[in-house]
Amino acid sequence: MARLRHISEAVGFPRAACNENDHENIMNIKMNMIYWKSDKFWLGRLLEHPEIMTQGETIEELEENLKDAFMMMAMDDIPESFQMKEIAI
């Protein structure tokens, strides 16, 4: 799976409808990848989101597939025009 050049590619949004700074903030999230080798593929999931699991022929492909899966999950049901604000928790 190819790496997304822009978050709008993950969800099919027109790039013009999205604020570039919002996407840069989302793309800078750090998570931990747990991975292992099966007979044919590398399998992995995100420690912080164990429901997100995928595979790749290489570790690099696995990492990209996990990023893509996370972005699709994170942007699910988000309207074309959205705003984002960082808050302290």
Secondary structure as the mmCIF struct_conf table of DSSP 4:
data_model
#
loop_
_struct_conf.conf_type_id
_struct_conf.id
_struct_conf.beg_label_comp_id
_struct_conf.beg_label_asym_id
_struct_conf.beg_label_seq_id
_struct_conf.end_label_comp_id
_struct_conf.end_label_asym_id
_struct_conf.end_label_seq_id
HELX_LH_PP_P HELX_LH_PP_P1 ALA A 2 LEU A 4
BEND BEND1 ARG A 5 HIS A 6
TURN_TY1_P TURN_TY1_P1 ILE A 7 ILE A 7
HELX_RH_AL_P HELX_RH_AL_P1 SER A 8 VAL A 11
TURN_TY1_P TURN_TY1_P2 GLY A 12 GLY A 12
HELX_RH_3T_P HELX_RH_3T_P1 ARG A 15 ALA A 17
BEND BEND2 CYS A 18 CYS A 18
HELX_RH_AL_P HELX_RH_AL_P2 GLU A 20 MET A 27
TURN_TY1_P TURN_TY1_P3 ASN A 28 ASN A 28
HELX_LH_PP_P HELX_LH_PP_P2 ASN A 32 ASN A 32
STRN STRN1 MET A 33 LYS A 37
BEND BEND3 ASP A 39 PHE A 41
STRN STRN2 TRP A 42 LEU A 46
TURN_TY1_P TURN_TY1_P4 LEU A 47 GLU A 48
STRN STRN3 HIS A 49 GLY A 56
BEND BEND4 GLU A 57 THR A 58
HELX_RH_AL_P HELX_RH_AL_P3 ILE A 59 ALA A 74
TURN_TY1_P TURN_TY1_P5 MET A 75 ASP A 77
BEND BEND5 GLU A 80 SER A 81
#
